Amino acid sequence: MSTQPIKFYQTDTFTVGNRLLAPHERSVQADPRRANALNCGHRACQGCGEALGARYAIDAAMRASGGRLIAANATGCLEVFSTPYPETSWQIPWIHSLFGNVAAVATGIAAALKVKGQGDVRVVAQGGDGGTTDIGFGCLSGMFERNDDVLYICYDNEAYMNTGVQRSSATPPAARTATTAVHGPEPGNVFGQGKNLPWIAMAHGIPYVATATVADLRDLEAKVQRAMAFRGARYVHILVPCPLGWGTAPDETIRIARLAKETGLFPVYEAEYGEITRTLKLRKPLPVEDYLRPQKRFAHLFMPEPRREVITRIQRLANRNIRRFGLYEERPWDAGALDALRSGSDA
Amino acid sequence: MLRQMEGSRAVAEAVALCRPEAICAYPISPQTHIVEALGELVKAGSLSPCEFINVESEFAAMSVAIGASAAGARAYTATASQGLLYMVEAVYNAAGLGLPIVMTVANRAIGAPINIWNDHSDAMSQRDCGWIMLFAETNQEALDLHIQAFRLGEELSLPVMVCMDGFILTHAYERLDMPTQAQVDAFLPAYEPRQVLDPSEPVSIGAMVGPEAFAEVRYLAHAKQLQALERIPALAAEFKRAFGRDSGGLVHPYRIADAGTVVVALGSVLGTIKDTVDELRADGHRIGVLGITSFRPFPLAEVRGYLERAQRVVVIEKSLAVGIGGIVSTNVRVALSGVHLHGYTVIAGLGGRAITRKSLAKLMLDAERDALDPVTFLDLDWDAVNRALQRERETRRSGPLAEALLRDIGMVGGRIA
C-alpha cells in the first residue's frame, strides 16, 4: 500500500490543511474545545490585528498550560476594547493595573504562585508597543533581567493607537502619525531612531524570544507553545497591523502583515538564550514598495510624486534585515531576485 | 521579649512575624535597613515561604506587590521620599484596586533640594491616595503598628502605609518588646482575599469604569476608610489585650483634660513635645497634647472631641503646603468647623532640622499669649532668607537659589543640632 507524506503547501510555514494532520497537530483555533480566552463581544475595530493576535496567542497559551493561566494587561487598545462591562470578553483570570507596569505585575503574580506552590499556573503579560518599548520598558527589562517566570507578549502596531495614532519607539521611519506630521525635509517619522525590542530582549539572555505576525497564525501558535515549554522570562513580539492607524482596509490586515514579513522589513525568527535558532525564510523577497503603497501612513512617499530616495532608504533597511537574519536563500528558479532589490540601493 | 535593637531591624522582624509571602525591595535611605534585614531573613530560610524580589525601581516595587497581592499573597514593601513619589501611580492603583499591601514609609524630605533627612513631606504628598496612613510615635509603636496593619488592611481590603520618622526612629537603637511568633499568629490570621486571580474561578480585575459607576466605586473607597475609623480603635484594644501594650488607635491624648492650649502633632516629635509640656506644666501652664496616629482615615470626631474645649490649638507639622502653609492644620480645621478658637500652624523640622525643647517651650509660651503668626516657621533663619531675597532683587542672573543660600550661611555643622 502506498502512502503519501504530508504535503506542506507553503514552504517554511506551518500552513497546511488541518484535515491532513493528526488531531494533536492541528491548530489550537481548529479545536472546538479551544479556550476562547478573548471572547466575542469586545469592541475592537474591524480588521484589528491585535484582537486576532491576542486570541490566537492566549488560546495557545491556554492549551499549553492546560487552562491554568493568568493574564496581566497593560493599558492600551487591548485593555480598553476588551473590558467594558458587562461585555468583558476575558474568560480567564485577568488583571489590568497601569500602562507602564504590566511586566512587574506579572512578576508579582508569578511570585505569589511560586510561594503558594501553584507552579502549574502560568503567567502571561501583554501590552502594545507603547506599553512595551516605551513606558513599560523599565519594568520589562527588570523582569527579563531577573528571569522571572513570565511570558511577555507585545502586540506591535507601531504607534499609540488607543490615544489616536501617536509615534512610539516602534514606529517605522517615514510613517505618518499624529506626532510625526508629513512636513519638512523628512516627512513622517525620522530615520535612525527607534528600538528593536526583540533584539534587546535577546541581549538579556532570556530563555526564549520570538517574533511573529498575524499573517502566519499557525507559526504564532507554535511560538507561543514553544515559549510555554520554558520556565523563566520569555518574549514574543507579534506584528499586528492596525487598519485605523496604518490607513489600510480592514480586510487587508493579514495581507499587509504578510508583506511586512516577505519584504524583510519585519524579520520573523526565534532565539534561545540570546542565540537565533530559527528564521522564517522569505519565499521570494518583495520590494518594500509593495508593503508601503497600500498604507495611507506612507501615502506621502507616493504622492504627489514618488519620493524614490526615501523608498530606497527603507529598501536598504529591508536588505539589511535579509542579510543580518539570513532571511533569504536564493533558489535556482528565482535567481537574481535579491539583486533586483539591491539595484537602486547600495546595500 | 525585651531586646536592644535598631528601629529598622525591629520593623523587619515584626514584618517577618506577620509571614509576608512577597517582599519587594528597592534601596532608598532611610528605609534600606528594613528590606536588607528582610532579605537576610528570607535568604537564611527563617522567613519561609516568601519570595524576596530585588526590583529595578520603586514603581516596580509597588507593581510587583500589586500582582502578588492580586494573586492572593500577603505583600509588603518599604520606601521613602523620592521612592514614594516614583511609585505614586502604582500607590493610587493599589488603593483603587483594593489590595491590602502593607508598606513602611521611613519619612524623609522631598527634593529639590535633595535632602535625605526626616520630615513628613513624602507621606503627606500621598494623603489622598486612598491608603490607610498610620504614624508611629516610637519604635515600639512602629513595630506594633505593622502587625495591626496587616490585620486591618486585610479585613478591609485596603492598603496600609505605616509611617515612621526616618533616622530618628529607623536608625535609633532602643529597648523594644518583640512579640513571639505564637502571639502574632494568634492575632493575625492567614490572608483570605476578597478577590483573587484564580484559574478555577476567573475574574477580571481593573476593568474600565465609566461615568455610570465611577463615583459610586470611589465612594465605596471612602466608605471603607470610614469603616477603618471603627476598626482601628477596636484592633488597638484587641492588640492591648493580646500584647499588653497601648499601640495604635486613632489619636493619643496627653494631659489634655484641662488644657487651654493643645499642641497637635504626628510621629516621633510627640516625645519632645510631651517632655516640653511636662516642664511647662510644672510652672503652671495648662498645655496638653494630641497625637494623631491615624492620619487617613482622619478621625474628625475624636479630634473635635479633644480640641473643642481648648482656647487655642497649635499644630506642629513636619511638612509645608507651599502657598498656604499647613496640611495637618487644614485637616484639623475641618474637624473644628464652627468651633471658635485660635488656630496656629507651625512648620517645623523640615529636612531634618532639629526640633528642640528650647524652641518648643518658647513657641508654646508665645502661643499661650496668642503672639504667634497664623503660620509660623520654627527656627527659620530669617536673615539668610532675606539676604537671598535681596540678591534676587539686585541681580537677574542670581544663580541657583539653594546653592547661593548654602554659600551665604557657610559652614553648617554647628547649625543642625
Interface residues (C-beta under 8 A of the other chain):
Chain A: G67 R68 L69 I70 A72 N73 E79 V80 T83 P84 Y85 T88 W90 Q91 I92 P93 W94 I95 H96 S97 L98 G100 N101 A104 V105 A106 T107 G108 I109 A110 A111 A112 L113 K114 V115 K116 G117 V121 G138 C139 S141 G142 E145 R146
Chain B: E21 A22 C24 P49 C50 E51 I53 N54 V55 E56 S57 F59 A60 S63 V64 A65 I66 G67 A68 S69 A70 A71 G72 A73 A75 E89 A90 N93 L97 L197 D198 P199 E201 P202 V203 S204 I205 G206 A207 M208 V209 G210
